Amino acid sequence: MHFIITLISSSISSGHNRVASRLLTAKPQRSTVPPFFNRQPPSMAGSEESLRKALAEKLSAVEAQGNAVRALKAAKASKPEIDAAIEALNNLKLDKSSIEKQLQAAVSGGDGDGALSREAFRQAAVNTLERRLFYIPSFKIYRGVAGLYDYGPPGCAVKSNVLTFWRQHFVLEENMLEVDCPCVTPEVVLKASGHVEKFTDLMVKDKKTGTCYRADHLLKDFCNDKLQKDLTISAEKAAELKHVLATLDDLSPDALGAKIKEYGITAPDTKNPLSDPYPFNLMFQTSIGPSGLSPGYMRPETAQGIFVNFKDLYYYNGNKLPFAAAQIGQAFRNEISPRQGLLRVREFTLAEIEHFVDPEDKSHPKYTEVADLEFLMFPREEQMSGQSAKKIRLGDAVSKGIVNNETLGYFIGRVYLFLSRLGIDKDRLRFRQHLANEMAHYAADCWDAEIECSYGWIECVGIADRSAYDLRAHSEKSSVPLVAAEKFAEPREVEKLVIAPVKKELGLAFKGNQKNVVEALEAMNEKEALEMKAALESKGEVEFYVCTLGKNVPIKRNMVSISKEKKKEHQRVFTPSVIEPSFGIGRIIYCLFEHSFYTRPSKAGDEQLNVFRFPPLVAPIKCTVFPLVQINSTRMLQKLFQSH
Ligand code: AMP
């Protein structure tokens, strides 16, 4: 049953371009919803390649025939002969433009026969969303600020519905511990997490005007533009550009700079030359309190608030693992050149889960509940070899080791269920594995839930196994051990490595540097320590690199004792691993808007009607009661129930 919830009466035909809008509930019945926009079917990639080849052949045939016509004219051939050659030329030209049209449709997603192109579809959706106050540029009367948006009444209602469902699907269902931490964060926290040093994007500057651009976005735009607008590029060049697009996130700063130079990419607005790429930190800096002596940042993610509370949350959970904590809140990123509406903004709502698990046991008790789900997955190898995403049973991906472990697989499955129940089209949802360079060095495995919209495939949820990195980093910086313990039923005898630096000897030898040398010795792993022990026993002295001093120092036999001792242990103490699903709520909502939107002509054929058909779960208005209005009531009712 379709249930109309509201009709925006006064502006039905008074909007821009005489566009009318309706807000509808009722789950989309896929068979009756007109196509979202003409998407490239899976087979199109192959046909695009053959179309490029066919076009190249046709272009040389046209050139050859043109030469033939000119030669006939120069040789003063007979009129019928020249006419026949011209007719052949015209036929070739017709063939050429037909192939061009097909190729254009293949690369741009429009069929040229009336179906909406991506841009036209987006414009219709965004116009309606902004006009109906789903969202609006912030500070509009002052011309707005790039990357900042307000949600209006229906937008707030949708957002609230999405967050309610998120809480129900994850926090309540999984018994997660929800927290709510401040946005203003002291510098020390973000130094420990690595954000102060590394939370950067690569930027290039217009060498003359100083305007800044995100380096990877310029390369991406160049490749997309070339593929879509330059129909004469060879199939080989098209394949190369596609490979660059597929591996963009894997490029090192040097490789990115080299590609920008190789393709002659210049500043989009001025065509001036660009600087080499260099890192720009995305965090908004502030200071806490009036003295200006306590630096801070607006948090770029909510996760750190959970990590720094680990000890208390673990205790609250009865000192038991695994458990998960969750947080919904604002995150701030000073994006270099925000664009694409709600998709890349400078302040946005994140909903994050940190699931703490024993690194030696990443099984999940509810894994079997999701193992049979089958959906589009895009493993690293498929991306590198230019293939496309394919449907894989989640259980197979885990058992074959494509997905690193059961808990990560479990969350991938739960995210899939969350997004599809919300109303995201399953055929436009895929899980893409991070490429090797894209992933942080400490991460065990990462997958992004990507949703296809008119801007292409957009990362909406990141699901990462971050190993023990975050808790270790905060333990080291704060000197508060963020660890968990597994109590043994019976004490166990274990062999332990004991590194005991002899501080007196080290002090005599290294004076003020003693502390750095002691710390470096204690930080050795088992392999390094045993190698040092063997070398000291055979040679009496070894060269030892102390990274905090940035140099080698000589260590003698009397300066450190290294041994293996047997001990009885009652528990195993370890730093838990973290599996983190991180949801960009604005991105999910925008994709949901697009997946719920379609246009259709009015019955009279004189208007384009813009329609949102939301699933009841997210619909901003569930039900509306209309007063009976006498004037024109028949016409109004007719309009209301047109096609429903
Ligand atoms: P990240 O921590 O970079 O993996 O981001 C987590 C999630 O936040 C992503 O999956 C996106 O959905 C979302 N996100 C990241 N940056 C932005 C942004 N500038 N605007 C809106 N959403 C974002």
Boltz pocket constraint, residues with backbone or C-beta under 6 A from the ligand:
constraints:
  - pocket:
      binder: B
      contacts: [[A, 300], [A, 301], [A, 333], [A, 335], [A, 342], [A, 343], [A, 344], [A, 345], [A, 346], [A, 348], [A, 350], [A, 459], [A, 460], [A, 461], [A, 462], [A, 582], [A, 583], [A, 584], [A, 585], [A, 586], [A, 587]]
      max_distance: 6.0
